[in-house]
């Protein structure tokens, strides 16, 4: 990741619609990189705050998106389909559109209904904080993050390639290509269920007769386990409701494992407890010590891109990511990284 005007994206004109924590961080990073970028938020006070941070923040969405090459849609999840339709009306067919929402199925379906699948690339940067708003935004918040993009065949593959290069170059992103349904299933367990568990632990503590004593004793395990319970409640509710079926399915799997732990504890069965915690520890260890092997792949630059998208989906589904995408006259070249088996 570099500062200042950079490479093939030096002349890109960008806009960010919705400048809260994630949108604001995208906006600030693009501005730091020297791009011509404008941010728009429906809240006048937020627009004024952006201007005080040295960022262009016009009064209307029409002004913000005029003559742009790429637009990041960063408002609340329930607003994204409507915002997508509005922005599409105001922009040229060659303008690439993407979002940062934490669920992908609904907005992807909306893009297909609106006939925007050729230029809308669903996205989700896997980073954030329990704080909210532009005041909490930072140009480094998304640096090096895993950033899901959902490629599709046809012209949408061209948009995916271009956007992948931009995210790698400007954010140092590890682009994870996935289908929208696969993203929502994986995110349910990786992100959404943890919000439920954190809320349950923090909520039970709030109701406990010895709440203050619990908080006095709370150290790393409690703090880490409840961190995302500090997320604004409306944002968490939108995320959970937007992926309700998958979250409930994964929650049932977590509950089954927890029931097994409780049964072993109730039965005074130390070997069963140890076995289950050994299984859990394996996942934790794999998270902290993931190893990857590099792979280079080429595909024809033109055509229907079916084989390319199939490979991309497979890469993301198996835990891999991209750190490079170069498009030449005849071929597109990817730099990919795949997890090494334990």
GUROGU-503096 format. One line per field, with one value per atom (N, C-alpha, C): residue number from 1; residue in one letter; atom name; y, x, z. Coordinates in steps of 0.2 Angstrom, whole numbers, plus 5000, padded with zeros to 4 digits. Each point is the difference from the previous one (the first is absolute). Layout:
residues N
num	(NUM ...);
residuo	(A ...);
atomo	(CA ...);
yy	(Y ...);
xx	(X ...);
zz	(Z ...);
***
This chain:
residues 342
num	(1 1 1 2 2 2 3 3 3 4 4 4 5 5 5 6 6 6 7 7 7 8 8 8 9 9 9 10 10 10 11 11 11 12 12 12 13 13 13 14 14 14 15 15 15 16 16 16 17 17 17 18 18 18 19 19 19 20 20 20 21 21 21 22 22 22 23 23 23 24 24 24 25 25 25 26 26 26 27 27 27 28 28 28 29 29 29 30 30 30 31 31 31 32 32 32 33 33 33 34 34 34 35 35 35 36 36 36 37 37 37 38 38 38 39 39 39 40 40 40 41 41 41 42 42 42 43 43 43 44 44 44 45 45 45 46 46 46 47 47 47 48 48 48 49 49 49 50 50 50 51 51 51 52 52 52 53 53 53 54 54 54 55 55 55 56 56 56 57 57 57 58 58 58 59 59 59 60 60 60 61 61 61 62 62 62 63 63 63 64 64 64 65 65 65 66 66 66 67 67 67 68 68 68 69 69 69 70 70 70 71 71 71 72 72 72 73 73 73 74 74 74 75 75 75 76 76 76 77 77 77 78 78 78 79 79 79 80 80 80 81 81 81 82 82 82 83 83 83 84 84 84 85 85 85 86 86 86 87 87 87 88 88 88 89 89 89 90 90 90 91 91 91 92 92 92 93 93 93 94 94 94 95 95 95 96 96 96 97 97 97 98 98 98 99 99 99 100 100 100 101 101 101 102 102 102 103 103 103 104 104 104 105 105 105 106 106 106 107 107 107 108 108 108 109 109 109 110 110 110 111 111 111 112 112 112 113 113 113 114 114 114 115 115 115 116 116 116 117 117 117 118 118 118 119 119 119 120 120 120 121 121 121 122 122 122 123 123 123 124 124 124 125 125 125 126 126 126 127 127 127 128 128 128 129 129 129 130 130 130 131 131 131 132 132 132 133 133 133 134 134 134 135 135 135 136 136 136 137 137 137 138 138 138 139 139 139 140 140 140 141 141 141 142 142 142 143 143 143 144 144 144 145 145 145 146 146 146 147 147 147 148 148 148 149 149 149 150 150 150 151 151 151 152 152 152 153 153 153 154 154 154 155 155 155 156 156 156 157 157 157 158 158 158 159 159 159 160 160 160 161 161 161 162 162 162 163 163 163 164 164 164 165 165 165 166 166 166 167 167 167 168 168 168 169 169 169 170 170 170 171 171 171 172 172 172 173 173 173 174 174 174 175 175 175 176 176 176 177 177 177 178 178 178 179 179 179 180 180 180 181 181 181 182 182 182 183 183 183 184 184 184 185 185 185 186 186 186 187 187 187 188 188 188 189 189 189 190 190 190 191 191 191 192 192 192 193 193 193 194 194 194 195 195 195 196 196 196 197 197 197 198 198 198 199 199 199 200 200 200 201 201 201 202 202 202 203 203 203 204 204 204 205 205 205 206 206 206 207 207 207 208 208 208 209 209 209 210 210 210 211 211 211 212 212 212 213 213 213 214 214 214 215 215 215 216 216 216 217 217 217 218 218 218 219 219 219 220 220 220 221 221 221 222 222 222 223 223 223 224 224 224 225 225 225 226 226 226 227 227 227 228 228 228 229 229 229 230 230 230 231 231 231 232 232 232 233 233 233 234 234 234 235 235 235 236 236 236 237 237 237 238 238 238 239 239 239 240 240 240 241 241 241 242 242 242 243 243 243 244 244 244 245 245 245 246 246 246 247 247 247 248 248 248 249 249 249 250 250 250 251 251 251 252 252 252 253 253 253 254 254 254 255 255 255 256 256 256 257 257 257 258 258 258 259 259 259 260 260 260 261 261 261 262 262 262 263 263 263 264 264 264 265 265 265 266 266 266 267 267 267 268 268 268 269 269 269 270 270 270 271 271 271 272 272 272 273 273 273 274 274 274 275 275 275 276 276 276 277 277 277 278 278 278 279 279 279 280 280 280 281 281 281 282 282 282 283 283 283 284 284 284 285 285 285 286 286 286 287 287 287 288 288 288 289 289 289 290 290 290 291 291 291 292 292 292 293 293 293 294 294 294 295 295 295 296 296 296 297 297 297 298 298 298 299 299 299 300 300 300 301 301 301 302 302 302 303 303 303 304 304 304 305 305 305 306 306 306 307 307 307 308 308 308 309 309 309 310 310 310 311 311 311 312 312 312 313 313 313 314 314 314 315 315 315 316 316 316 317 317 317 318 318 318 319 319 319 320 320 320 321 321 321 322 322 322 323 323 323 324 324 324 325 325 325 326 326 326 327 327 327 328 328 328 329 329 329 330 330 330 331 331 331 332 332 332 333 333 333 334 334 334 335 335 335 336 336 336 337 337 337 338 338 338 339 339 339 340 340 340 341 341 341 342 342 342);
residuo	(X X X X X X X X X X X X X X X X X X X X X X X X X X X X X X X X X X X X X X X X X X X X X X X X X X X X X X X X X X X X X X X X X X X X X X X X X X X X X X X X X X X X X X X X X X X X X X X X X X X X X X X X X X X X X X X X X X X X X X X X X X X X X X X X X X X X X X X X X X X X X X X X X X X X X X X X X X X X X X X X X X X X X X X X X X X X X X X X X X X X X X X X X X X X X X X X X X X X X X X X X X X X X X X X X X X X X X X X X X X X X X X X X X X X X X X X X X X X X X X X X X X X X X X X X X X X X X X X X X X X X X X X X X X X X X X X X X X X X X X X X X X X X X X X X X X X X X X X X X X X X X X X X X X X X X X X X X X X X X X X X X X X X X X X X X X X X X X X X X X X X X X X X X X X X X X X X X X X X X X X X X X X X X X X X X X X X X X X X X X X X X X X X X X X X X X X X X X X X X X X X X X X X X X X X X X X X X X X X X X X X X X X X X X X X X X X X X X X X X X X X X X X X X X X X X X X X X X X X X X X X X X X X X X X X X X X X X X X X X X X X X X X X X X X X X X X X X X X X X X X X X X X X X X X X X X X X X X X X X X X X X X X X X X X X X X X X X X X X X X X X X X X X X X X X X X X X X X X X X X X X X X X X X X X X X X X X X X X X X X X X X X X X X X X X X X X X X X X X X X X X X X X X X X X X X X X X X X X X X X X X X X X X X X X X X X X X X X X X X X X X X X X X X X X X X X X X X X X X X X X X X X X X X X X X X X X X X X X X X X X X X X X X X X X X X X X X X X X X X X X X X X X X X X X X X X X X X X X X X X X X X X X X X X X X X X X X X X X X X X X X X X X X X X X X X X X X X X X X X X X X X X X X X X X X X X X X X X X X X X X X X X X X X X X X X X X X X X X X X X X X X X X X X X X X X X X X X X X X X X X X X X X X X X X X X X X X X X X X X X X X X X X X X X X X X X X X X X X X X X X X X X X X X X X X X X X X X X X X X X X X X X X X X X X X X X X X X X X X X X X X X X X X X X X X X X X X X X X X X X X X X X X X X X X X X X X X X X X X X X X X X X X X X X X X X X X X X X X X X X X X X X X X X X X X X X X X X X X X X X X X X X X X X X X X X X X X X X X X X X X X X X X X X X X X X X X X X X X X X X X X X X X X X);
atomo	(N CA C N CA C N CA C N CA C N CA C N CA C N CA C N CA C N CA C N CA C N CA C N CA C N CA C N CA C N CA C N CA C N CA C N CA C N CA C N CA C N CA C N CA C N CA C N CA C N CA C N CA C N CA C N CA C N CA C N CA C N CA C N CA C N CA C N CA C N CA C N CA C N CA C N CA C N CA C N CA C N CA C N CA C N CA C N CA C N CA C N CA C N CA C N CA C N CA C N CA C N CA C N CA C N CA C N CA C N CA C N CA C N CA C N CA C N CA C N CA C N CA C N CA C N CA C N CA C N CA C N CA C N CA C N CA C N CA C N CA C N CA C N CA C N CA C N CA C N CA C N CA C N CA C N CA C N CA C N CA C N CA C N CA C N CA C N CA C N CA C N CA C N CA C N CA C N CA C N CA C N CA C N CA C N CA C N CA C N CA C N CA C N CA C N CA C N CA C N CA C N CA C N CA C N CA C N CA C N CA C N CA C N CA C N CA C N CA C N CA C N CA C N CA C N CA C N CA C N CA C N CA C N CA C N CA C N CA C N CA C N CA C N CA C N CA C N CA C N CA C N CA C N CA C N CA C N CA C N CA C N CA C N CA C N CA C N CA C N CA C N CA C N CA C N CA C N CA C N CA C N CA C N CA C N CA C N CA C N CA C N CA C N CA C N CA C N CA C N CA C N CA C N CA C N CA C N CA C N CA C N CA C N CA C N CA C N CA C N CA C N CA C N CA C N CA C N CA C N CA C N CA C N CA C N CA C N CA C N CA C N CA C N CA C N CA C N CA C N CA C N CA C N CA C N CA C N CA C N CA C N CA C N CA C N CA C N CA C N CA C N CA C N CA C N CA C N CA C N CA C N CA C N CA C N CA C N CA C N CA C N CA C N CA C N CA C N CA C N CA C N CA C N CA C N CA C N CA C N CA C N CA C N CA C N CA C N CA C N CA C N CA C N CA C N CA C N CA C N CA C N CA C N CA C N CA C N CA C N CA C N CA C N CA C N CA C N CA C N CA C N CA C N CA C N CA C N CA C N CA C N CA C N CA C N CA C N CA C N CA C N CA C N CA C N CA C N CA C N CA C N CA C N CA C N CA C N CA C N CA C N CA C N CA C N CA C N CA C N CA C N CA C N CA C N CA C N CA C N CA C N CA C N CA C N CA C N CA C N CA C N CA C N CA C N CA C N CA C N CA C N CA C N CA C N CA C N CA C N CA C N CA C N CA C N CA C N CA C N CA C N CA C N CA C N CA C N CA C N CA C N CA C N CA C N CA C N CA C N CA C N CA C N CA C N CA C N CA C N CA C N CA C N CA C N CA C N CA C N CA C N CA C N CA C N CA C N CA C N CA C N CA C N CA C N CA C N CA C N CA C N CA C N CA C N CA C N CA C N CA C N CA C N CA C N CA C N CA C N CA C N CA C N CA C N CA C N CA C N CA C N CA C N CA C N CA C N CA C N CA C N CA C N CA C N CA C N CA C N CA C N CA C N CA C N CA C N CA C N CA C N CA C N CA C N CA C N CA C N CA C N CA C N CA C);
yy	(4994 5006 5006 5005 5006 5006 5006 5006 5004 5005 5004 4997 5004 4997 4994 4995 4994 4997 4997 4995 5001 4995 4999 5003 5002 5002 5008 5003 5007 5005 4998 5005 4998 4995 4997 5006 5001 5004 4996 5001 4995 5004 4996 5003 4995 5002 4996 5003 4995 5002 4997 5004 4998 5000 5005 5001 4999 4994 4997 4997 4996 4997 4997 4995 4997 5005 5003 5004 5006 5003 5005 4998 4994 4997 4999 4998 4999 5007 5005 5007 5003 4999 5003 4997 4993 4997 5002 5000 5003 5007 5004 5007 5000 4996 4999 4998 4996 4997 5005 5006 5005 4999 4996 5000 5006 5001 5005 4996 5001 4997 5005 4998 5004 4995 5003 4996 5003 4996 5003 4996 5003 4997 5004 4996 5004 5005 4999 5004 5007 5006 5006 5000 4999 5000 4996 4994 4995 5003 5003 5003 5006 5004 5005 4997 4995 4997 4997 4998 4997 5006 5006 5006 5002 5000 5002 4995 4994 4996 5000 5005 5002 4996 4997 4996 5003 5000 5002 4997 5004 4997 5004 4999 5005 4999 5005 5000 4994 4998 4996 4993 4995 4994 5000 5004 5002 5003 5004 5004 4995 4995 4996 4995 4997 4994 5003 5006 5002 4999 4996 4999 4996 4995 4996 4993 4997 4994 4994 5001 4995 5003 4997 5002 4995 5001 4996 5002 4995 5001 4997 5005 4998 5002 5000 5002 4994 5001 4994 4994 4994 4995 5000 5002 5000 5006 5005 5005 4998 4995 4999 4999 4996 4999 5006 5004 5007 5004 5001 5004 4998 4993 4997 5003 4999 5002 5008 5004 5007 5002 4997 5001 4998 4994 4998 5005 5003 5005 5006 5001 5007 4999 4994 4998 4997 5001 4997 4992 4996 4993 4997 5004 4998 5001 5003 5001 4994 4998 4994 5001 4996 5001 4994 5002 4994 5003 4995 5002 4997 5001 4997 4997 4998 4997 4993 4999 4994 4993 5001 4995 5001 4995 5001 4998 4995 4997 5005 5004 5005 5005 5003 5006 4997 4994 4996 4999 4997 4999 5007 5005 5007 5002 4999 5002 4996 4994 4996 5002 5002 5002 5007 5004 5007 4999 4995 4999 5003 5000 5003 4995 4993 4995 5001 5004 5001 5005 5004 5005 5001 4996 5000 4994 5001 4994 5000 4996 4999 5000 5003 5000 5001 4998 5000 5000 5005 5000 4997 4995 4997 5004 5006 5004 5004 5003 5005 5001 5003 5001 5001 5000 5001 5007 5004 5007 5002 5006 5001 5007 5002 5006 5003 5005 5003 5002 5002 5001 4994 4994 4994 4998 5003 4997 5002 4996 5001 4997 5004 4997 4994 4998 4993 4994 5002 4995 4993 5001 4994 4998 5003 4998 4992 4997 4993 4995 5003 4995 4995 4995 4996 5003 5001 5004 4995 4998 4996 5003 4998 5002 4994 5001 4995 5000 4997 5000 4996 5003 4997 5000 4996 4999 5006 5000 5006 5006 5006 5006 5001 4997 5001 4997 4996 4997 5006 5004 5005 5005 5002 5004 4997 4994 4996 5001 4999 5000 5007 5005 5007 5002 4998 5002 4996 4994 4996 5003 5003 5003 5007 5003 5006 4999 4995 4998 4998 4996 4997 5006 5004 5006 5005 5002 5006 4998 4994 4998 4994 4997 4994 4995 4999 4995 4993 4996 4993 4998 5000 5000 4992 4999 4993 5000 4996 4999 4995 5001 4996 5001 4995 5001 5003 5004 5003 4995 4995 4995 4997 4999 4997 5005 5006 5006 5000 5000 5001 4994 4994 4994 5000 5002 5001 5005 5006 5006 4999 4995 4999 4997 4996 4997 5004 5003 5004 5007 5003 5006 5001 4997 5002 4996 4994 4996 5003 5002 5003 5006 5004 5005 4998 4994 4998 4997 4997 4997 5006 5005 5005 5004 5001 5003 4996 4993 4996 5001 4999 5001 5006 5006 5006 5002 4997 5001 4997 4994 4996 5003 5003 5003 5007 5003 5006 4998 4994 4998 4997 4998 4996 5004 4997 5004 5002 4997 5002 5004 5003 5003 5004 5004 5005 4995 4995 4996 4996 4998 4996 5005 5006 5005 5002 4999 5002 4994 4994 4994 4999 5003 4999 5002 4995 5001 4999 4997 4999 4996 4994 4996 5003 5004 5003 5006 5004 5005 4998 4995 4998 4997 4996 4997 5004 5006 5005 5006 5001 5006 5002 4996 5002 5001 4999 5002 5008 5003 5007 5003 4996 5003 5003 5005 5003 4995 5000 4995 4999 5006 5000 4997 5001 4997 4993 4997 4993 4997 5003 4997 5000 5005 5000 4994 4999 4994 4994 4998 4994 4999 5005 4999 4999 5003 4999 4993 4996 4994 4995 5001 4996 4993 4997 4993 4996 5003 4997 5001 5006 5001 4995 4999 4995 4993 4998 4994 4999 5005 4999 5000 5004 5001 4993 4996 4994 4995 5001 4996 5002 5006 5002 4998 5000 4998 4993 4996 4993 4998 5004 4999 5002 5006 5002 4995 4997 4995 4994 4998 4995 5002 5006 5002 5000 5002 5000 4993 4996 4993 4997 5001 4997 5003 5006 5004 4997 4999 4997 4993 4996 4993 5000 5005 5000 4996 5001 4996 5004 4999 5004 4998 4994 4998 5003 5000 5003 5008 5003 5007 5002 4996 5001 4999 4995 4998 5006 5003 5005 5006 5002 5006 4999 4994 4998 5002 4998 5001 5008 5003 5008 5003 4998 5003 4999 4994 4999 5006 5002 5005 5007 5001 5006 5000 4995 4999 5002 4997 5000 5008 5003 5007 5004 4999 5004 4998 4994 4998 4997 5004 4998 5001 4995 5000 5000 5003 5000 4999 4997 4999 5004 5003 5004 4996 5003 4997 5005 5000 5004 4997 5004 4997 5005 4998 5004 4997 5005 4998 5005 4998 5005 5006 5006 5006 5001 4997 5000 4994 5000 4993 5001 4994 5000 4999 4999 5000 4995 4995 4995 4996 4998 4996 5005 5006 5005 5001 5001 5001 4994 4994 4994 4999 5001 5000 5005 5006 5005 4998 4998 4998 4994 4995 4995 5002 5005 5003 5003 5004 5003 4995 4995 4995 4995 5000 4996 5004 5006 5004 5004 5001 5003 5007 5004 5007 5002 5006 5003 5006 5001 5006 5003 4998 5003 4998 5005 4999 5005 4997 5004 4998 5005 4998 5003 4995 5002 4999 5001 5000 4993 4995 4993 4996 5002 4996 5004 4997 5003 4995 5003 4996 5002 4994 5001 4998 5003 4997 4998 4994 4997 4996 5000 4996 4995 4994 4995 4997 4999 4998 4993 4999 4993 4996 4994 4995 4999 5000 4999 4993);
xx	(5004 4996 5004 4999 5004 4996 5003 4997 5001 4996 5001 4997 5000 4997 5004 4997 5003 4998 5005 4999 4994 4997 4995 4993 5000 4994 5000 5006 5001 4995 4997 4995 4992 5000 4993 4996 4994 4995 4995 5000 4996 4995 4995 4995 4999 4998 4998 4993 4995 4994 4998 5000 4999 5007 5001 5007 5000 4998 5000 5007 5001 5006 5004 4996 5003 5001 4994 5000 5005 5000 5005 5007 5001 5007 5002 4996 5001 5001 4996 5001 5007 5002 5006 5006 4999 5006 5001 4994 5001 5002 4998 5003 5007 5002 5008 5004 4997 5003 5001 4996 5001 4994 4995 4995 4995 4997 4995 4994 4998 4995 4995 4993 4995 4996 4998 4996 4993 4995 4994 4996 4997 4996 4994 4994 4994 5000 5004 5001 5004 4997 5004 5006 4999 5006 5005 4999 5005 5004 4996 5004 5004 4998 5004 5006 4999 5006 5005 4998 5004 5004 4997 5003 5005 4999 5005 5006 4999 5006 5003 4998 5004 4997 4994 4997 4995 4999 4994 4994 4995 4994 4994 4998 4995 4993 4995 4994 4995 5001 4995 5004 4996 5003 5001 4996 5001 5007 5002 5007 5005 4999 5005 5002 4995 5001 5001 5000 5001 5007 5000 5006 5005 4998 5004 5001 5006 5002 4998 5000 4998 4996 4995 4996 5000 5001 4999 4994 4995 4994 5001 5000 5002 4994 4994 4995 4997 4995 4998 4997 5001 4998 4993 4994 4994 4999 5005 4999 5004 5004 5004 4997 4995 4996 4997 4997 4998 5005 5006 5005 5004 5000 5003 4996 4993 4996 5001 5000 5001 5006 5006 5006 5001 4997 5001 4996 4995 4996 5005 5004 5004 5007 5001 5007 5000 5006 5001 5001 4998 5001 5007 5005 5006 5003 4996 5002 4999 5005 5000 4997 4995 4997 5001 5001 5001 4998 4999 4998 5004 4999 5004 4995 4994 4996 5002 4998 5002 4996 4995 4996 5000 5000 5000 4994 4996 4995 4995 4998 4994 5002 5006 5002 5002 5003 5001 4994 4995 4994 4997 5000 4998 5003 5007 5004 4998 4998 4998 4993 4995 4994 5000 5005 5001 5004 5002 5004 5007 5003 5007 5005 4999 5005 5006 5000 5006 5005 4998 5004 5000 4996 5000 5003 5005 5004 4999 4996 4999 5006 5001 5006 4999 5005 4999 5007 5003 5006 4999 5005 4999 5004 4998 5003 4995 5001 4996 5002 4995 5001 4993 5000 4994 4997 5005 4998 4997 4997 4996 5001 4998 5000 5007 5000 5006 5005 4998 5005 5004 4998 5004 5003 4999 5003 5008 5003 5007 5003 5004 5003 5004 5001 5004 4996 4993 4996 5000 4999 4999 5007 5006 5006 5001 5002 5002 4994 4994 4994 4998 4997 4997 4993 5000 4995 4996 4994 4996 4998 5000 4997 4997 4994 4996 5000 5004 5001 4994 4998 4996 5002 4997 5003 4998 5002 4998 5004 4997 5003 5002 4996 5001 5007 5003 5007 5005 4999 5004 5000 4994 5000 5003 4999 5004 5007 5003 5007 5003 4996 5002 5000 4995 4999 5005 5001 5005 5007 5002 5006 5000 4995 4999 5001 4996 5000 5007 5003 5007 5005 5000 5005 4999 4993 4999 4999 4997 4999 5005 5004 5003 4996 4994 4995 5002 4998 5000 4993 4999 4993 4998 4995 4997 4994 5001 4994 4995 4994 4995 4993 4996 4993 4997 4994 4996 4998 4997 4997 5006 5006 5005 5003 5000 5002 4995 4994 4995 5000 5002 5000 5007 5005 5006 5000 4998 4999 4996 4995 4995 5004 5005 5004 5006 5003 5006 4998 4995 4998 4993 4995 4994 4998 5001 4999 5004 5006 5004 4997 4996 4997 4994 4997 4995 5003 5005 5003 5003 5003 5002 4995 4994 4994 4997 5000 4998 5004 5006 5005 4999 5001 4999 4993 4995 4993 4999 5003 4999 5003 5006 5004 4996 4997 4997 4994 4997 4994 5002 5007 5002 5000 4998 5000 5007 5005 5007 5003 4996 5003 5007 5000 5006 5006 4998 5006 5002 4996 5002 5005 4997 5004 5007 5000 5007 5004 4998 5004 5002 4996 5000 5007 5003 5007 4999 5006 5000 4994 4999 4995 4993 4998 4994 5000 5005 5001 5000 5004 5000 4993 4997 4994 4994 5000 4995 5001 5006 5002 4994 4998 4995 4993 4999 4994 4999 5006 5000 4998 4999 4998 4993 4999 4993 4995 4994 4995 4997 4998 4997 5004 5006 5005 5000 5000 5001 4993 4994 4994 4999 5002 5000 5004 5006 5004 4997 4997 4998 4993 4996 4994 5001 5005 5002 5002 5002 5003 4997 4994 4996 5000 4999 4999 5007 5005 5007 5002 4999 5002 4997 4993 4997 5002 5002 5003 5006 5005 5006 5000 4995 4999 4998 4996 4998 5006 5005 5006 5004 5001 5003 4997 4993 4997 5001 5000 5001 5007 5005 5007 5000 4996 5000 4996 4995 4996 5004 5005 5004 5005 5003 5004 4996 4994 4996 4998 4999 4999 5006 5006 5006 5001 4999 5001 4995 4993 4995 5002 5003 5001 5007 5003 5007 5005 4999 5004 5006 5006 5005 5003 5001 5002 4996 4993 4996 5001 5001 5001 5007 5005 5007 5000 4996 5000 4996 4995 4996 5005 5003 5004 5007 5002 5005 4998 4994 4997 4999 4998 4999 5007 5005 5007 5003 4998 5003 4998 4993 4998 5004 5000 5003 5008 5003 5007 5001 4995 5000 4999 4996 4999 5006 5004 5006 5006 5000 5006 4999 4996 4998 5006 5001 5006 4997 5003 4997 5006 4998 5004 4998 5004 4999 4998 4996 4998 4999 5002 4999 4995 4995 4995 4999 4999 4998 4994 4996 4994 5000 4996 4999 4997 5002 4997 4993 4998 4994 4996 4994 4996 4995 4997 4994 5003 5006 5003 4997 4997 4997 5005 5006 5005 5003 5001 5004 4996 4993 4996 4999 5000 5000 5006 5006 5006 5000 4998 5000 4995 4994 4996 5003 5003 5004 5005 5004 5005 4998 4994 4998 4996 4997 4996 5005 5006 5005 5005 4998 5004 5006 5000 5005 4999 5005 4998 5005 4999 5004 5004 5006 5004 5002 4998 5002 4995 4999 4996 5002 5003 5003 4996 4997 4997 5004 5001 5004 4995 5003 4996 4996 5004 4997 4999 5003 4999 4999 4997 5000 5004 5004 5005 4998 4999 4999 5005 5002 5004 4996 5000 4995 5004 4997 5003 4995 5002 4995 5003 4995 5003 5003 5005 5004 4996 4999 4997 5004 4996 5004 5004);
zz	(5000 5000 5000 4996 4999 5002 5001 5001 4994 4999 4994 4994 4994 4994 4997 4998 4999 4993 4997 4994 4995 4999 4995 5002 5007 5003 5001 4998 5002 4998 4994 4998 5001 5004 5002 5004 4998 5004 5004 5006 5004 5004 5003 5005 5005 5006 5005 5003 5000 5002 5006 5006 5006 5004 5004 5003 5007 5002 5007 5001 5005 5002 4993 4997 4994 4994 4998 4995 5001 5006 5001 5000 5002 4999 4993 4996 4993 4997 5002 4997 5002 5006 5003 4996 4999 4997 4993 4996 4993 5000 5004 5000 5002 5005 5001 4994 4996 4994 4995 5001 4995 4994 5001 4995 5001 4994 5000 5003 5006 5003 5004 4999 5004 5004 5006 5005 5001 5000 5001 5006 5004 5006 5001 5001 5001 5006 5004 5006 4999 5000 4999 5005 5006 5005 4998 4997 4998 4994 4996 4994 5002 5005 5002 5004 5003 5004 4994 4995 4995 4997 4999 4997 5004 5007 5005 5000 4997 5000 4993 4996 4994 4994 5001 4994 4997 4993 4997 5002 5002 5002 4998 4993 4998 5003 4999 5003 4998 4993 4997 4998 4999 4998 4992 4997 4993 4999 5004 4999 5002 5005 5002 4995 4996 4995 4993 4999 4993 4997 4994 4996 5004 5004 5004 4996 5002 4997 5005 5006 5005 5006 5002 5006 5005 5006 5006 5004 5000 5004 5007 5005 5007 5005 4998 5005 5003 5005 5003 4996 5002 4996 4996 5004 4997 4995 4999 4996 4993 5000 4994 4994 4999 4994 4997 5004 4998 4998 5003 4999 4993 4999 4994 4994 5001 4994 4999 5005 4999 4997 5002 4998 4993 4998 4993 4995 5002 4996 4999 5004 5000 4997 4998 4998 4993 4997 4993 5001 4994 5000 5002 4999 5001 5007 5004 5007 5004 5004 5004 5006 5002 5007 5004 5007 5005 5006 5005 5007 5005 5006 5006 5005 4998 5005 5002 5006 5004 4997 4996 4997 4993 4996 4992 4996 5003 4995 4998 5005 4998 4995 5001 4996 4993 5000 4994 4996 5003 4997 4997 5004 4997 4994 5000 4994 4994 5001 4994 4998 5004 4999 4996 5002 4997 4993 4998 4994 5001 5006 5002 5001 4999 5001 4996 4995 4996 5003 5004 5003 5008 5003 5007 5003 5004 5003 5008 5002 5007 5004 5006 5004 5007 5004 5007 5003 5002 5004 5007 5002 5006 5005 5002 5005 5003 5006 5003 5007 5004 5007 5003 5007 5003 5000 4999 4999 4994 4999 4994 4998 4993 4998 4997 4997 4996 5006 5006 5005 5001 5000 5001 4994 4994 4994 5000 4996 4999 4993 4997 4994 5000 5006 5001 5002 5002 5003 4995 4994 4995 4997 5002 4998 5001 4994 5000 5002 5000 5002 4995 5002 4995 4997 4994 4997 4995 5001 4996 4994 4994 4994 4997 4997 4997 4992 4997 4993 4996 4994 4996 4993 4996 4993 4996 4994 4995 5002 4998 5002 5007 5004 5007 5002 4997 5001 4999 4995 4998 5006 5003 5006 5006 5001 5005 5000 4994 4999 5002 4997 5001 5007 5004 5007 5004 4998 5004 5000 4994 5000 5004 5000 5004 5007 5003 5007 5002 4996 5002 5000 4995 4999 5006 5001 5004 5007 5002 5007 5002 4995 5002 5002 4997 5001 4998 5004 4998 4997 4994 4997 5000 5003 5001 4995 4994 4995 5003 5000 5002 4997 5000 4998 5006 4998 5005 5006 4997 5006 5004 4997 5004 5005 4998 5004 5006 4999 5005 5005 4998 5004 5004 4997 5004 5005 4998 5004 5006 4999 5006 5006 4999 5005 5002 4995 5001 5003 4999 5003 5003 4997 5003 5006 5001 5006 5006 4998 5006 5003 4996 5003 5004 4998 5005 5006 5000 5006 5004 4997 5004 5004 4996 5003 5006 4999 5005 5007 4999 5006 5003 4996 5003 5003 4996 5003 5006 5001 5006 5006 4998 5005 5003 4995 5002 5005 4999 5004 5007 5000 5006 5006 5006 5006 5002 4998 5002 4994 4996 4994 5001 5005 5001 5003 5003 5002 4994 4996 4994 4996 4999 4996 5003 5007 5003 4999 4999 4999 4993 4995 4993 4997 4997 4997 4992 4997 4993 4997 5003 4998 4999 5005 5000 4995 5000 4996 4993 4998 4993 4998 5005 4998 4999 5003 5000 4996 4996 4997 4995 4996 4995 5002 5007 5003 5000 5000 5000 4993 4995 4993 5001 4997 5000 4998 5005 4999 4994 4997 4993 4995 5000 4995 5001 5006 5001 4998 5002 4998 4992 4997 4992 4998 5002 4998 5001 5006 5002 4996 4999 4997 4992 4998 4993 4998 5005 4999 5004 5002 5005 5000 4994 4999 5001 4997 5001 5007 5003 5007 5005 4999 5004 4999 4994 4999 5003 5000 5003 5007 5003 5007 5003 4996 5002 5001 4995 5001 5006 5001 5006 5006 5000 5006 5001 4995 5001 5003 4998 5003 5007 5002 5006 5005 4997 5004 5002 4995 5001 5006 5000 5006 5006 5000 5006 5002 4996 5002 5003 4997 5003 5007 5001 5006 5005 4998 5005 5002 4995 5002 5003 5002 5003 4995 4994 4995 4997 5004 4998 4993 4998 4994 4994 5001 4995 4999 5006 5000 4996 5002 4997 4993 4998 4992 4997 5002 4997 5000 5005 5000 4996 4999 4995 4993 4999 4993 4999 5005 4999 5000 5003 5000 4993 4997 4993 4996 5000 4996 5002 5006 5002 4998 5001 4998 4992 4996 4993 4998 5004 4998 5001 5006 5002 4996 4997 4996 4993 4997 4993 4995 4996 4995 4993 4995 4994 4995 4994 4994 4994 4997 4994 4994 4996 4994 4994 4994 4995 4995 4998 4995 4994 4994 4995 4996 4998 4996 4994 4995 4994 5002 4998 5002 4997 4995 4997 5000 4998 5001 5005 5002 5004 5008 5001 5007 5004 4998 5004 5004 4997 5003 5005 4999 5004 5007 4999 5006 5004 4997 5003 5005 4997 5004 5005 4999 5005 5006 4998 5006 5004 4996 5004 5004 4998 5004 5007 4999 5006 5005 4997 5004 5004 4997 5004 5004 5001 5005 4997 4993 4997 4998 4998 4998 4995 4997 4995 5002 4998 5001 4994 4994 4994 4994 4996 4994 4994 4995 4995 4993 4997 4994 4994 4995 4994 4994 4994 4994 4999 5002 4998 5006 5006 5006 5006 5005 5007 5005 5004 5004 5007 5004 5007 5005 5005 5005 5006 5001 5005 5006 5006 5005 5003 5001 5003 5006 5005 5006 5000 5004 5000 5005 4998 5005 5007 5005 5007 5000);
***
